[in-house]
Amino acid sequence: MQTDPKEMSRLEKLHSMEAIWEALHDDLGGDLDSPQWHGYELQERQRRIDAGEASLLSLQELKTRR
């Protein structure tokens, strides 16, 4: 596996990121709390969906938007 991210394949980068997240999780004993603003953002998104101001997309719909 390459060590310079610029020389890594996309799959190698994803595997590396996953390994880093797992190591962080282990280092913190599984205590990785999301920042408070994440909760606020999720609440706002749910409010917009409930109010009909936004809707959810399927993964396929999202891919076709690219």
PDB file of N, CA, C, O and CB in Angstrom:
ATOM      1  N   MET A   1       0.844  -1.184   0.000  1.00  0.00           N
ATOM      2  CA  MET A   1       0.000   0.000   0.000  1.00  0.00           C
ATOM      3  C   MET A   1       0.892   1.251   0.000  1.00  0.00           C
ATOM      4  O   MET A   1       1.919   1.308   0.677  1.00  0.00           O
ATOM      5  CB  MET A   1      -0.962  -0.004   1.231  1.00  0.00           C
ATOM      6  N   GLN A   2       0.471   2.226  -0.766  1.00  0.00           N
ATOM      7  CA  GLN A   2       1.193   3.501  -0.838  1.00  0.00           C
ATOM      8  C   GLN A   2       1.002   4.288   0.465  1.00  0.00           C
ATOM      9  O   GLN A   2       0.022   4.084   1.180  1.00  0.00           O
ATOM     10  CB  GLN A   2       0.704   4.340  -2.056  1.00  0.00           C
ATOM     11  N   THR A   3       1.936   5.176   0.762  1.00  0.00           N
ATOM     12  CA  THR A   3       1.790   6.025   1.949  1.00  0.00           C
ATOM     13  C   THR A   3       1.482   7.461   1.583  1.00  0.00           C
ATOM     14  O   THR A   3       0.984   8.209   2.424  1.00  0.00           O
ATOM     15  CB  THR A   3       3.047   5.974   2.791  1.00  0.00           C
ATOM     16  N   ASP A   4       1.763   7.876   0.350  1.00  0.00           N
ATOM     17  CA  ASP A   4       1.434   9.224  -0.102  1.00  0.00           C
ATOM     18  C   ASP A   4       0.023   9.187  -0.692  1.00  0.00           C
ATOM     19  O   ASP A   4      -0.198   8.531  -1.709  1.00  0.00           O
ATOM     20  CB  ASP A   4       2.483   9.751  -1.156  1.00  0.00           C
ATOM     21  N   PRO A   5      -0.934   9.881  -0.070  1.00  0.00           N
ATOM     22  CA  PRO A   5      -2.315   9.833  -0.560  1.00  0.00           C
ATOM     23  C   PRO A   5      -2.458  10.203  -2.032  1.00  0.00           C
ATOM     24  O   PRO A   5      -3.354   9.699  -2.709  1.00  0.00           O
ATOM     25  CB  PRO A   5      -3.170  10.749   0.260  1.00  0.00           C
ATOM     26  N   LYS A   6      -1.598  11.066  -2.531  1.00  0.00           N
ATOM     27  CA  LYS A   6      -1.688  11.466  -3.938  1.00  0.00           C
ATOM     28  C   LYS A   6      -1.375  10.308  -4.874  1.00  0.00           C
ATOM     29  O   LYS A   6      -1.777  10.320  -6.038  1.00  0.00           O
ATOM     30  CB  LYS A   6      -0.741  12.625  -4.219  1.00  0.00           C
ATOM     31  N   GLU A   7      -0.664   9.313  -4.372  1.00  0.00           N
ATOM     32  CA  GLU A   7      -0.299   8.157  -5.187  1.00  0.00           C
ATOM     33  C   GLU A   7      -1.207   6.955  -4.936  1.00  0.00           C
ATOM     34  O   GLU A   7      -1.054   5.916  -5.579  1.00  0.00           O
ATOM     35  CB  GLU A   7       1.139   7.773  -4.918  1.00  0.00           C
ATOM     36  N   MET A   8      -2.149   7.089  -4.007  1.00  0.00           N
ATOM     37  CA  MET A   8      -3.044   5.982  -3.663  1.00  0.00           C
ATOM     38  C   MET A   8      -4.232   5.928  -4.613  1.00  0.00           C
ATOM     39  O   MET A   8      -4.665   6.943  -5.159  1.00  0.00           O
ATOM     40  CB  MET A   8      -3.533   6.115  -2.214  1.00  0.00           C
ATOM     41  N   SER A   9      -4.742   4.722  -4.794  1.00  0.00           N
ATOM     42  CA  SER A   9      -5.996   4.567  -5.533  1.00  0.00           C
ATOM     43  C   SER A   9      -7.136   5.028  -4.614  1.00  0.00           C
ATOM     44  O   SER A   9      -6.947   5.198  -3.410  1.00  0.00           O
ATOM     45  CB  SER A   9      -6.207   3.066  -6.010  1.00  0.00           C
ATOM     46  N   ARG A  10      -8.293   5.220  -5.190  1.00  0.00           N
ATOM     47  CA  ARG A  10      -9.461   5.614  -4.383  1.00  0.00           C
ATOM     48  C   ARG A  10      -9.752   4.556  -3.323  1.00  0.00           C
ATOM     49  O   ARG A  10     -10.059   4.887  -2.178  1.00  0.00           O
ATOM     50  CB  ARG A  10     -10.708   5.825  -5.285  1.00  0.00           C
ATOM     51  N   LEU A  11      -9.655   3.294  -3.704  1.00  0.00           N
ATOM     52  CA  LEU A  11      -9.922   2.215  -2.751  1.00  0.00           C
ATOM     53  C   LEU A  11      -8.903   2.218  -1.612  1.00  0.00           C
ATOM     54  O   LEU A  11      -9.272   2.012  -0.456  1.00  0.00           O
ATOM     55  CB  LEU A  11      -9.906   0.858  -3.466  1.00  0.00           C
ATOM     56  N   GLU A  12      -7.640   2.447  -1.922  1.00  0.00           N
ATOM     57  CA  GLU A  12      -6.616   2.517  -0.882  1.00  0.00           C
ATOM     58  C   GLU A  12      -6.877   3.687   0.061  1.00  0.00           C
ATOM     59  O   GLU A  12      -6.691   3.561   1.272  1.00  0.00           O
ATOM     60  CB  GLU A  12      -5.222   2.645  -1.510  1.00  0.00           C
ATOM     61  N   LYS A  13      -7.302   4.813  -0.479  1.00  0.00           N
ATOM     62  CA  LYS A  13      -7.621   5.975   0.369  1.00  0.00           C
ATOM     63  C   LYS A  13      -8.775   5.659   1.304  1.00  0.00           C
ATOM     64  O   LYS A  13      -8.730   5.988   2.489  1.00  0.00           O
ATOM     65  CB  LYS A  13      -7.967   7.201  -0.495  1.00  0.00           C
ATOM     66  N   LEU A  14      -9.817   5.017   0.767  1.00  0.00           N
ATOM     67  CA  LEU A  14     -10.970   4.670   1.602  1.00  0.00           C
ATOM     68  C   LEU A  14     -10.598   3.674   2.694  1.00  0.00           C
ATOM     69  O   LEU A  14     -11.042   3.803   3.834  1.00  0.00           O
ATOM     70  CB  LEU A  14     -12.090   4.095   0.741  1.00  0.00           C
ATOM     71  N   HIS A  15      -9.793   2.695   2.350  1.00  0.00           N
ATOM     72  CA  HIS A  15      -9.342   1.723   3.360  1.00  0.00           C
ATOM     73  C   HIS A  15      -8.506   2.413   4.438  1.00  0.00           C
ATOM     74  O   HIS A  15      -8.628   2.102   5.623  1.00  0.00           O
ATOM     75  CB  HIS A  15      -8.521   0.589   2.696  1.00  0.00           C
ATOM     76  N   SER A  16      -7.665   3.344   4.020  1.00  0.00           N
ATOM     77  CA  SER A  16      -6.835   4.067   4.985  1.00  0.00           C
ATOM     78  C   SER A  16      -7.698   4.909   5.922  1.00  0.00           C
ATOM     79  O   SER A  16      -7.470   4.929   7.131  1.00  0.00           O
ATOM     80  CB  SER A  16      -5.818   4.960   4.256  1.00  0.00           C
ATOM     81  N   MET A  17      -8.681   5.597   5.364  1.00  0.00           N
ATOM     82  CA  MET A  17      -9.571   6.417   6.204  1.00  0.00           C
ATOM     83  C   MET A  17     -10.334   5.540   7.188  1.00  0.00           C
ATOM     84  O   MET A  17     -10.486   5.901   8.355  1.00  0.00           O
ATOM     85  CB  MET A  17     -10.563   7.220   5.329  1.00  0.00           C
ATOM     86  N   GLU A  18     -10.809   4.403   6.727  1.00  0.00           N
ATOM     87  CA  GLU A  18     -11.530   3.490   7.612  1.00  0.00           C
ATOM     88  C   GLU A  18     -10.628   3.005   8.745  1.00  0.00           C
ATOM     89  O   GLU A  18     -11.060   2.928   9.895  1.00  0.00           O
ATOM     90  CB  GLU A  18     -12.074   2.293   6.819  1.00  0.00           C
ATOM     91  N   ALA A  19      -9.389   2.682   8.423  1.00  0.00           N
ATOM     92  CA  ALA A  19      -8.449   2.221   9.442  1.00  0.00           C
ATOM     93  C   ALA A  19      -8.166   3.324  10.465  1.00  0.00           C
ATOM     94  O   ALA A  19      -8.056   3.053  11.660  1.00  0.00           O
ATOM     95  CB  ALA A  19      -7.137   1.755   8.787  1.00  0.00           C
ATOM     96  N   ILE A  20      -8.051   4.554   9.998  1.00  0.00           N
ATOM     97  CA  ILE A  20      -7.815   5.684  10.909  1.00  0.00           C
ATOM     98  C   ILE A  20      -9.009   5.877  11.832  1.00  0.00           C
ATOM     99  O   ILE A  20      -8.827   6.067  13.035  1.00  0.00           O
ATOM    100  CB  ILE A  20      -7.540   6.983  10.116  1.00  0.00           C
ATOM    101  N   TRP A  21     -10.235   5.834  11.295  1.00  0.00           N
ATOM    102  CA  TRP A  21     -11.425   6.001  12.138  1.00  0.00           C
ATOM    103  C   TRP A  21     -11.521   4.884  13.176  1.00  0.00           C
ATOM    104  O   TRP A  21     -11.863   5.135  14.332  1.00  0.00           O
ATOM    105  CB  TRP A  21     -12.700   6.028  11.271  1.00  0.00           C
ATOM    106  N   GLU A  22     -11.219   3.659  12.767  1.00  0.00           N
ATOM    107  CA  GLU A  22     -11.255   2.545  13.719  1.00  0.00           C
ATOM    108  C   GLU A  22     -10.219   2.733  14.816  1.00  0.00           C
ATOM    109  O   GLU A  22     -10.489   2.453  15.984  1.00  0.00           O
ATOM    110  CB  GLU A  22     -11.020   1.213  12.999  1.00  0.00           C
ATOM    111  N   ALA A  23      -9.025   3.209  14.442  1.00  0.00           N
ATOM    112  CA  ALA A  23      -7.976   3.449  15.441  1.00  0.00           C
ATOM    113  C   ALA A  23      -8.391   4.555  16.403  1.00  0.00           C
ATOM    114  O   ALA A  23      -8.165   4.438  17.608  1.00  0.00           O
ATOM    115  CB  ALA A  23      -6.645   3.818  14.753  1.00  0.00           C
ATOM    116  N   LEU A  24      -8.995   5.629  15.894  1.00  0.00           N
ATOM    117  CA  LEU A  24      -9.479   6.704  16.767  1.00  0.00           C
ATOM    118  C   LEU A  24     -10.554   6.187  17.713  1.00  0.00           C
ATOM    119  O   LEU A  24     -10.560   6.513  18.900  1.00  0.00           O
ATOM    120  CB  LEU A  24     -10.029   7.874  15.934  1.00  0.00           C
ATOM    121  N   HIS A  25     -11.450   5.388  17.181  1.00  0.00           N
ATOM    122  CA  HIS A  25     -12.515   4.810  17.987  1.00  0.00           C
ATOM    123  C   HIS A  25     -11.926   3.973  19.116  1.00  0.00           C
ATOM    124  O   HIS A  25     -12.361   4.068  20.263  1.00  0.00           O
ATOM    125  CB  HIS A  25     -13.451   3.955  17.116  1.00  0.00           C
ATOM    126  N   ASP A  26     -10.931   3.153  18.780  1.00  0.00           N
ATOM    127  CA  ASP A  26     -10.279   2.316  19.789  1.00  0.00           C
ATOM    128  C   ASP A  26      -9.527   3.165  20.817  1.00  0.00           C
ATOM    129  O   ASP A  26      -9.571   2.877  22.013  1.00  0.00           O
ATOM    130  CB  ASP A  26      -9.313   1.329  19.118  1.00  0.00           C
ATOM    131  N   ASP A  27      -8.839   4.210  20.350  1.00  0.00           N
ATOM    132  CA  ASP A  27      -8.088   5.086  21.252  1.00  0.00           C
ATOM    133  C   ASP A  27      -8.994   5.758  22.277  1.00  0.00           C
ATOM    134  O   ASP A  27      -8.601   5.967  23.425  1.00  0.00           O
ATOM    135  CB  ASP A  27      -7.341   6.147  20.452  1.00  0.00           C
ATOM    136  N   LEU A  28     -10.204   6.092  21.855  1.00  0.00           N
ATOM    137  CA  LEU A  28     -11.124   6.810  22.729  1.00  0.00           C
ATOM    138  C   LEU A  28     -12.104   5.876  23.428  1.00  0.00           C
ATOM    139  O   LEU A  28     -13.056   6.333  24.061  1.00  0.00           O
ATOM    140  CB  LEU A  28     -11.884   7.847  21.937  1.00  0.00           C
ATOM    141  N   GLY A  29     -11.878   4.589  23.317  1.00  0.00           N
ATOM    142  CA  GLY A  29     -12.764   3.634  23.979  1.00  0.00           C
ATOM    143  C   GLY A  29     -14.177   3.676  23.434  1.00  0.00           C
ATOM    144  O   GLY A  29     -15.132   3.404  24.161  1.00  0.00           O
ATOM    145  N   GLY A  30     -14.318   4.011  22.173  1.00  0.00           N
ATOM    146  CA  GLY A  30     -15.648   4.063  21.561  1.00  0.00           C
ATOM    147  C   GLY A  30     -16.403   5.338  21.841  1.00  0.00           C
ATOM    148  O   GLY A  30     -17.563   5.464  21.448  1.00  0.00           O
ATOM    149  N   ASP A  31     -15.779   6.287  22.511  1.00  0.00           N
ATOM    150  CA  ASP A  31     -16.464   7.520  22.891  1.00  0.00           C
ATOM    151  C   ASP A  31     -16.161   8.636  21.891  1.00  0.00           C
ATOM    152  O   ASP A  31     -15.398   9.558  22.182  1.00  0.00           O
ATOM    153  CB  ASP A  31     -16.051   7.949  24.311  1.00  0.00           C
ATOM    154  N   LEU A  32     -16.768   8.536  20.712  1.00  0.00           N
ATOM    155  CA  LEU A  32     -16.612   9.562  19.691  1.00  0.00           C
ATOM    156  C   LEU A  32     -17.929  10.311  19.546  1.00  0.00           C
ATOM    157  O   LEU A  32     -18.762   9.948  18.716  1.00  0.00           O
ATOM    158  CB  LEU A  32     -16.171   8.943  18.333  1.00  0.00           C
ATOM    159  N   ASP A  33     -18.118  11.328  20.329  1.00  0.00           N
ATOM    160  CA  ASP A  33     -19.346  12.102  20.267  1.00  0.00           C
ATOM    161  C   ASP A  33     -19.307  13.066  19.090  1.00  0.00           C
ATOM    162  O   ASP A  33     -18.280  13.679  18.797  1.00  0.00           O
ATOM    163  CB  ASP A  33     -19.570  12.863  21.575  1.00  0.00           C
ATOM    164  N   SER A  34     -20.444  13.182  18.428  1.00  0.00           N
ATOM    165  CA  SER A  34     -20.562  14.165  17.357  1.00  0.00           C
ATOM    166  C   SER A  34     -20.640  15.555  17.965  1.00  0.00           C
ATOM    167  O   SER A  34     -21.113  15.717  19.090  1.00  0.00           O
ATOM    168  CB  SER A  34     -21.803  13.882  16.472  1.00  0.00           C
ATOM    169  N   PRO A  35     -20.179  16.561  17.229  1.00  0.00           N
ATOM    170  CA  PRO A  35     -20.315  17.932  17.730  1.00  0.00           C
ATOM    171  C   PRO A  35     -21.795  18.301  17.880  1.00  0.00           C
ATOM    172  O   PRO A  35     -22.652  17.756  17.184  1.00  0.00           O
ATOM    173  CB  PRO A  35     -19.604  18.931  16.780  1.00  0.00           C
ATOM    174  N   GLN A  36     -22.075  19.209  18.772  1.00  0.00           N
ATOM    175  CA  GLN A  36     -23.453  19.595  19.046  1.00  0.00           C
ATOM    176  C   GLN A  36     -24.161  20.125  17.800  1.00  0.00           C
ATOM    177  O   GLN A  36     -25.359  19.904  17.627  1.00  0.00           O
ATOM    178  CB  GLN A  36     -23.488  20.641  20.140  1.00  0.00           C
ATOM    179  N   TRP A  37     -23.430  20.818  16.939  1.00  0.00           N
ATOM    180  CA  TRP A  37     -24.077  21.389  15.758  1.00  0.00           C
ATOM    181  C   TRP A  37     -24.594  20.304  14.819  1.00  0.00           C
ATOM    182  O   TRP A  37     -25.488  20.574  14.018  1.00  0.00           O
ATOM    183  CB  TRP A  37     -23.106  22.299  15.014  1.00  0.00           C
ATOM    184  N   HIS A  38     -24.056  19.080  14.894  1.00  0.00           N
ATOM    185  CA  HIS A  38     -24.583  17.992  14.062  1.00  0.00           C
ATOM    186  C   HIS A  38     -26.051  17.733  14.422  1.00  0.00           C
ATOM    187  O   HIS A  38     -26.891  17.559  13.539  1.00  0.00           O
ATOM    188  CB  HIS A  38     -23.735  16.693  14.246  1.00  0.00           C
ATOM    189  N   GLY A  39     -26.344  17.710  15.706  1.00  0.00           N
ATOM    190  CA  GLY A  39     -27.719  17.495  16.149  1.00  0.00           C
ATOM    191  C   GLY A  39     -28.634  18.599  15.679  1.00  0.00           C
ATOM    192  O   GLY A  39     -29.755  18.335  15.245  1.00  0.00           O
ATOM    193  N   TYR A  40     -28.170  19.836  15.761  1.00  0.00           N
ATOM    194  CA  TYR A  40     -28.976  20.970  15.288  1.00  0.00           C
ATOM    195  C   TYR A  40     -29.255  20.853  13.790  1.00  0.00           C
ATOM    196  O   TYR A  40     -30.370  21.105  13.334  1.00  0.00           O
ATOM    197  CB  TYR A  40     -28.262  22.305  15.591  1.00  0.00           C
ATOM    198  N   GLU A  41     -28.235  20.471  13.037  1.00  0.00           N
ATOM    199  CA  GLU A  41     -28.395  20.333  11.585  1.00  0.00           C
ATOM    200  C   GLU A  41     -29.379  19.222  11.247  1.00  0.00           C
ATOM    201  O   GLU A  41     -30.215  19.389  10.359  1.00  0.00           O
ATOM    202  CB  GLU A  41     -27.041  20.055  10.918  1.00  0.00           C
ATOM    203  N   LEU A  42     -29.292  18.093  11.941  1.00  0.00           N
ATOM    204  CA  LEU A  42     -30.232  17.002  11.697  1.00  0.00           C
ATOM    205  C   LEU A  42     -31.663  17.415  12.031  1.00  0.00           C
ATOM    206  O   LEU A  42     -32.596  17.076  11.303  1.00  0.00           O
ATOM    207  CB  LEU A  42     -29.840  15.772  12.515  1.00  0.00           C
ATOM    208  N   GLN A  43     -31.834  18.146  13.129  1.00  0.00           N
ATOM    209  CA  GLN A  43     -33.169  18.629  13.491  1.00  0.00           C
ATOM    210  C   GLN A  43     -33.723  19.582  12.433  1.00  0.00           C
ATOM    211  O   GLN A  43     -34.903  19.515  12.088  1.00  0.00           O
ATOM    212  CB  GLN A  43     -33.130  19.328  14.853  1.00  0.00           C
ATOM    213  N   GLU A  44     -32.872  20.463  11.923  1.00  0.00           N
ATOM    214  CA  GLU A  44     -33.306  21.414  10.898  1.00  0.00           C
ATOM    215  C   GLU A  44     -33.672  20.684   9.604  1.00  0.00           C
ATOM    216  O   GLU A  44     -34.659  21.027   8.955  1.00  0.00           O
ATOM    217  CB  GLU A  44     -32.203  22.457  10.628  1.00  0.00           C
ATOM    218  N   ARG A  45     -32.899  19.708   9.242  1.00  0.00           N
ATOM    219  CA  ARG A  45     -33.216  18.944   8.035  1.00  0.00           C
ATOM    220  C   ARG A  45     -34.529  18.196   8.188  1.00  0.00           C
ATOM    221  O   ARG A  45     -35.332  18.157   7.256  1.00  0.00           O
ATOM    222  CB  ARG A  45     -32.092  17.963   7.714  1.00  0.00           C
ATOM    223  N   GLN A  46     -34.755  17.601   9.355  1.00  0.00           N
ATOM    224  CA  GLN A  46     -36.011  16.900   9.596  1.00  0.00           C
ATOM    225  C   GLN A  46     -37.176  17.873   9.577  1.00  0.00           C
ATOM    226  O   GLN A  46     -38.244  17.549   9.057  1.00  0.00           O
ATOM    227  CB  GLN A  46     -35.966  16.153  10.932  1.00  0.00           C
ATOM    228  N   ARG A  47     -36.987  19.057  10.133  1.00  0.00           N
ATOM    229  CA  ARG A  47     -38.041  20.082  10.130  1.00  0.00           C
ATOM    230  C   ARG A  47     -38.408  20.438   8.692  1.00  0.00           C
ATOM    231  O   ARG A  47     -39.588  20.548   8.358  1.00  0.00           O
ATOM    232  CB  ARG A  47     -37.583  21.355  10.905  1.00  0.00           C
ATOM    233  N   ARG A  48     -37.395  20.617   7.839  1.00  0.00           N
ATOM    234  CA  ARG A  48     -37.635  20.975   6.443  1.00  0.00           C
ATOM    235  C   ARG A  48     -38.371  19.861   5.701  1.00  0.00           C
ATOM    236  O   ARG A  48     -39.232  20.135   4.866  1.00  0.00           O
ATOM    237  CB  ARG A  48     -36.313  21.285   5.742  1.00  0.00           C
ATOM    238  N   ILE A  49     -38.037  18.616   6.002  1.00  0.00           N
ATOM    239  CA  ILE A  49     -38.741  17.499   5.376  1.00  0.00           C
ATOM    240  C   ILE A  49     -40.185  17.472   5.846  1.00  0.00           C
ATOM    241  O   ILE A  49     -41.101  17.326   5.037  1.00  0.00           O
ATOM    242  CB  ILE A  49     -38.043  16.160   5.694  1.00  0.00           C
ATOM    243  N   ASP A  50     -40.394  17.613   7.159  1.00  0.00           N
ATOM    244  CA  ASP A  50     -41.748  17.589   7.719  1.00  0.00           C
ATOM    245  C   ASP A  50     -42.604  18.726   7.187  1.00  0.00           C
ATOM    246  O   ASP A  50     -43.811  18.561   7.015  1.00  0.00           O
ATOM    247  CB  ASP A  50     -41.690  17.660   9.235  1.00  0.00           C
ATOM    248  N   ALA A  51     -41.993  19.884   6.920  1.00  0.00           N
ATOM    249  CA  ALA A  51     -42.720  21.059   6.420  1.00  0.00           C
ATOM    250  C   ALA A  51     -42.904  21.015   4.901  1.00  0.00           C
ATOM    251  O   ALA A  51     -43.522  21.915   4.332  1.00  0.00           O
ATOM    252  CB  ALA A  51     -41.981  22.340   6.812  1.00  0.00           C
ATOM    253  N   GLY A  52     -42.381  19.991   4.246  1.00  0.00           N
ATOM    254  CA  GLY A  52     -42.504  19.893   2.797  1.00  0.00           C
ATOM    255  C   GLY A  52     -41.549  20.802   2.044  1.00  0.00           C
ATOM    256  O   GLY A  52     -41.713  21.017   0.843  1.00  0.00           O
ATOM    257  N   GLU A  53     -40.560  21.334   2.731  1.00  0.00           N
ATOM    258  CA  GLU A  53     -39.587  22.232   2.111  1.00  0.00           C
ATOM    259  C   GLU A  53     -38.407  21.475   1.514  1.00  0.00           C
ATOM    260  O   GLU A  53     -37.589  22.058   0.804  1.00  0.00           O
ATOM    261  CB  GLU A  53     -39.087  23.239   3.129  1.00  0.00           C
ATOM    262  N   ALA A  54     -38.318  20.194   1.796  1.00  0.00           N
ATOM    263  CA  ALA A  54     -37.218  19.362   1.309  1.00  0.00           C
ATOM    264  C   ALA A  54     -37.729  17.932   1.202  1.00  0.00           C
ATOM    265  O   ALA A  54     -38.746  17.573   1.795  1.00  0.00           O
ATOM    266  CB  ALA A  54     -35.962  19.449   2.256  1.00  0.00           C
ATOM    267  N   SER A  55     -37.019  17.138   0.449  1.00  0.00           N
ATOM    268  CA  SER A  55     -37.382  15.731   0.330  1.00  0.00           C
ATOM    269  C   SER A  55     -36.116  14.891   0.289  1.00  0.00           C
ATOM    270  O   SER A  55     -35.017  15.400   0.066  1.00  0.00           O
ATOM    271  CB  SER A  55     -38.249  15.482  -0.932  1.00  0.00           C
ATOM    272  N   LEU A  56     -36.290  13.615   0.506  1.00  0.00           N
ATOM    273  CA  LEU A  56     -35.169  12.688   0.490  1.00  0.00           C
ATOM    274  C   LEU A  56     -34.979  12.139  -0.920  1.00  0.00           C
ATOM    275  O   LEU A  56     -35.938  12.004  -1.680  1.00  0.00           O
ATOM    276  CB  LEU A  56     -35.391  11.539   1.500  1.00  0.00           C
ATOM    277  N   LEU A  57     -33.752  11.831  -1.252  1.00  0.00           N
ATOM    278  CA  LEU A  57     -33.433  11.215  -2.532  1.00  0.00           C
ATOM    279  C   LEU A  57     -32.954   9.797  -2.298  1.00  0.00           C
ATOM    280  O   LEU A  57     -32.316   9.497  -1.289  1.00  0.00           O
ATOM    281  CB  LEU A  57     -32.370  12.033  -3.293  1.00  0.00           C
ATOM    282  N   SER A  58     -33.272   8.925  -3.251  1.00  0.00           N
ATOM    283  CA  SER A  58     -32.686   7.590  -3.201  1.00  0.00           C
ATOM    284  C   SER A  58     -31.238   7.711  -3.642  1.00  0.00           C
ATOM    285  O   SER A  58     -30.841   8.719  -4.227  1.00  0.00           O
ATOM    286  CB  SER A  58     -33.477   6.572  -4.102  1.00  0.00           C
ATOM    287  N   LEU A  59     -30.464   6.694  -3.364  1.00  0.00           N
ATOM    288  CA  LEU A  59     -29.073   6.698  -3.792  1.00  0.00           C
ATOM    289  C   LEU A  59     -28.984   6.796  -5.311  1.00  0.00           C
ATOM    290  O   LEU A  59     -28.122   7.495  -5.843  1.00  0.00           O
ATOM    291  CB  LEU A  59     -28.352   5.438  -3.292  1.00  0.00           C
ATOM    292  N   GLN A  60     -29.874   6.096  -6.006  1.00  0.00           N
ATOM    293  CA  GLN A  60     -29.871   6.141  -7.471  1.00  0.00           C
ATOM    294  C   GLN A  60     -30.180   7.559  -7.967  1.00  0.00           C
ATOM    295  O   GLN A  60     -29.535   8.032  -8.903  1.00  0.00           O
ATOM    296  CB  GLN A  60     -30.900   5.136  -8.046  1.00  0.00           C
ATOM    297  N   GLU A  61     -31.156   8.246  -7.353  1.00  0.00           N
ATOM    298  CA  GLU A  61     -31.481   9.620  -7.750  1.00  0.00           C
ATOM    299  C   GLU A  61     -30.286  10.538  -7.518  1.00  0.00           C
ATOM    300  O   GLU A  61     -29.996  11.406  -8.341  1.00  0.00           O
ATOM    301  CB  GLU A  61     -32.709  10.135  -6.971  1.00  0.00           C
ATOM    302  N   LEU A  62     -29.607  10.350  -6.417  1.00  0.00           N
ATOM    303  CA  LEU A  62     -28.441  11.164  -6.116  1.00  0.00           C
ATOM    304  C   LEU A  62     -27.343  10.947  -7.149  1.00  0.00           C
ATOM    305  O   LEU A  62     -26.703  11.903  -7.587  1.00  0.00           O
ATOM    306  CB  LEU A  62     -27.921  10.850  -4.718  1.00  0.00           C
ATOM    307  N   LYS A  63     -27.122   9.698  -7.537  1.00  0.00           N
ATOM    308  CA  LYS A  63     -26.085   9.398  -8.525  1.00  0.00           C
ATOM    309  C   LYS A  63     -26.391  10.031  -9.872  1.00  0.00           C
ATOM    310  O   LYS A  63     -25.473  10.440 -10.582  1.00  0.00           O
ATOM    311  CB  LYS A  63     -25.930   7.895  -8.687  1.00  0.00           C
ATOM    312  N   THR A  64     -27.654  10.117 -10.234  1.00  0.00           N
ATOM    313  CA  THR A  64     -28.014  10.702 -11.538  1.00  0.00           C
ATOM    314  C   THR A  64     -27.876  12.212 -11.548  1.00  0.00           C
ATOM    315  O   THR A  64     -27.849  12.814 -12.622  1.00  0.00           O
ATOM    316  CB  THR A  64     -29.437  10.326 -11.908  1.00  0.00           C
ATOM    317  N   ARG A  65     -27.786  12.842 -10.383  1.00  0.00           N
ATOM    318  CA  ARG A  65     -27.624  14.293 -10.300  1.00  0.00           C
ATOM    319  C   ARG A  65     -26.184  14.744 -10.575  1.00  0.00           C
ATOM    320  O   ARG A  65     -25.948  15.924 -10.832  1.00  0.00           O
ATOM    321  CB  ARG A  65     -28.055  14.777  -8.929  1.00  0.00           C
ATOM    322  N   ARG A  66     -25.248  13.842 -10.525  1.00  0.00           N
ATOM    323  CA  ARG A  66     -23.837  14.185 -10.712  1.00  0.00           C
ATOM    324  C   ARG A  66     -23.559  14.693 -12.063  1.00  0.00           C
ATOM    325  O   ARG A  66     -22.415  15.024 -12.374  1.00  0.00           O
ATOM    326  CB  ARG A  66     -22.972  13.025 -10.451  1.00  0.00           C
TER     327      ARG A  66
END
